[in-house]
Amino acid sequence: MKELVHDIMSIFSPQTINPVLIRADLTQQEIASLQASGVTKVSWATSMEELNDAFVQKALAAGAAGYHITDVEKHKPGHDEQHILSGTASLYFVSLKEAHG
């Protein structure tokens, strides 16, 4: 949960981006080499936790080492009167050139 709060707060304040890491086996060199090289979207979440979980699943499916939420929007209630969240996240991958060079 701490990572989610950090990720959300970083949307609103300019700073160095530290993506949420979803792989535990990364070396310090691999972490230092992370590069944003993909974007993914979710448009159906009903809570921030559900939005975060969806980004984790999408990042894992893409083979990413981490992600950073860059945009979140709240939409009018769906058919069951529950608000819908949509968001965009950058995906971070280990840059093999920097990690092994």
Stockholm file with secondary structure:
# STOCKHOLM 1.0

chainA/1-101         MKELVHDIMSIFSPQTINPVLIRADLTQQEIASLQASGVTKVSWATSMEELNDAFVQKALAAGAAGYHITDVEKHKPGHDEQHILSGTASLYFVSLKEAHG
#=GR chainA/1-101 SS CHHHHHHHHHHHSCCCCCCEECCSCCCHHHHHTEEEEEEEEEEEESSHHHHHHHHHHHHHHHTCSEEEEEEEEEECCCTTSCCEEEEEEEEEEECHHHHHC
#=GC SS_cons         CHHHHHHHHHHHSCCCCCCEECCSCCCHHHHHTEEEEEEEEEEEESSHHHHHHHHHHHHHHHTCSEEEEEEEEEECCCTTSCCEEEEEEEEEEECHHHHHC
//
